[in-house]
C-alpha cells in the first residue's frame, strides 16, 4: 500500500518518536514522508521555547528522509504581536489556529496532483 504521511507543525519530538513509527508503520507500508515544520526563529538551532528538548530540523530530516520538506522560522515577537487582538478573549489563540491551517495547506501542496497514493494522512508532531 502506497501512503503519503504529511507532518506539519512545531518540530517538537520527531526523533524521539521515530522508533515507534518505524516499528508500527514504516516497515509495513511504502511511505513517502512530507514535512512542513516550524520553530521559533530565536530557538531554531537549539530547540523550541515551549519544547526546549525538541529535536532540530536537520535531525528530523536526516532520520525520516522526507520526499519534500520545508521549515519556517517564526519570530516570537511576531507571534506575540499577532496574538494582540483587542476584541478577542485573552484565551483565544487566533494566531495558533490560523498558523495550523496554513501549515496544513502548505503540506498538502507538496503532493504531486498526479500521485497515486492509497492513503494520505496528516499529523502534527506529537509524542
C-alpha positions in Angstrom: 0.0 0.0 0.0 1.4 3.4 -1.0 1.0 6.0 1.8 1.7 9.7 2.0 2.4 10.9 5.5 2.2 14.7 5.9 3.7 16.2 9.0 3.1 19.8 9.8 3.5 22.0 12.9 6.1 22.6 15.5 9.1 20.3 15.3 8.8 19.0 18.9 10.0 15.4 19.3 10.2 13.7 15.9 13.4 12.0 16.7 12.0 10.6 20.0 9.0 9.0 18.3 10.8 7.6 15.2 11.2 4.1 16.6 7.5 3.8 17.2 6.7 4.9 13.6 9.4 2.6 12.2 8.2 -0.5 14.1 4.5 0.1 13.7 4.1 1.8 10.4 7.1 2.3 8.0 8.1 -1.4 7.9 4.6 -2.4 6.8 3.9 0.2 4.1 5.6 2.1 1.3 5.6 5.5 2.9 6.5 8.9 1.4 7.1 11.5 4.2 6.5 15.2 3.7 7.4 17.8 6.3 6.2 21.4 6.7 7.6 22.3 10.1 8.1 25.5 12.0 10.0 26.6 15.1 10.5 30.0 16.7 13.4 31.8 14.9 15.3 32.6 18.1 15.3 29.0 19.2 15.7 27.4 15.7 19.2 26.0 16.4 18.8 24.8 20.0 15.2 23.7 20.3 11.9 25.5 20.9 10.8 28.0 23.5 8.0 25.8 24.7 9.6 22.4 23.9 13.2 23.0 24.8 14.2 19.3 24.4 12.8 19.0 20.9 15.0 17.9 18.0 16.4 20.1 15.4 15.0 20.3 11.9 18.2 18.8 10.5 17.9 15.8 12.9 14.3 15.1 11.8 15.2 15.4 8.1 18.2 13.1 8.4 16.2 10.5 10.3 13.0 10.5 8.2 14.4 11.4 4.8 11.2 13.2 3.6 10.4 13.4 -0.1 9.8 17.2 0.3 10.3 19.4 3.3 10.4 23.0 4.5 10.9 24.8 7.7 9.6 28.2 8.7 11.2 30.2 11.4 8.6 32.3 13.2 9.8 35.1 15.4 8.4 35.0 19.0 7.8 38.8 18.6 5.7 38.1 15.6 3.7 35.5 17.5 3.0 37.8 20.4 2.1 40.7 18.2 -0.3 38.5 16.2 -2.0 37.5 19.5 -2.9 41.0 20.4 -6.5 41.1 19.2 -8.3 43.7 21.4 -11.8 42.4 20.6 -10.9 38.7 21.4 -10.9 37.0 24.8 -7.3 36.5 26.1 -7.6 32.7 25.9 -8.4 32.9 22.2 -5.3 31.8 20.2 -6.2 33.1 16.8 -2.6 33.0 15.6 -2.2 29.4 16.5 -5.3 28.3 14.7 -4.5 30.3 11.6 -0.9 29.1 11.6 -2.1 25.5 11.9 -4.4 25.7 8.9 -1.7 27.5 6.9 0.8 24.7 7.6 -1.8 22.0 6.7 -2.4 23.8 3.4 1.3 24.0 2.6 1.9 20.4 3.5 -0.9 19.2 1.2 0.6 21.4 -1.6 3.7 19.3 -1.5 1.8 16.4 -3.1 2.0 15.9 -6.8 -1.5 16.1 -8.2 -0.7 13.0 -10.4 0.5 10.9 -7.4 -1.3 7.7 -6.8 -1.4 7.2 -3.0 -3.8 4.7 -1.5 -3.9 6.7 1.7 -2.9 10.3 2.5 -2.8 11.4 6.1 -1.6 14.4 8.0 -0.4 14.5 11.6 1.3 17.1 13.8 4.5 16.4 15.7 3.3 14.7 18.8 4.5 12.4 21.5 
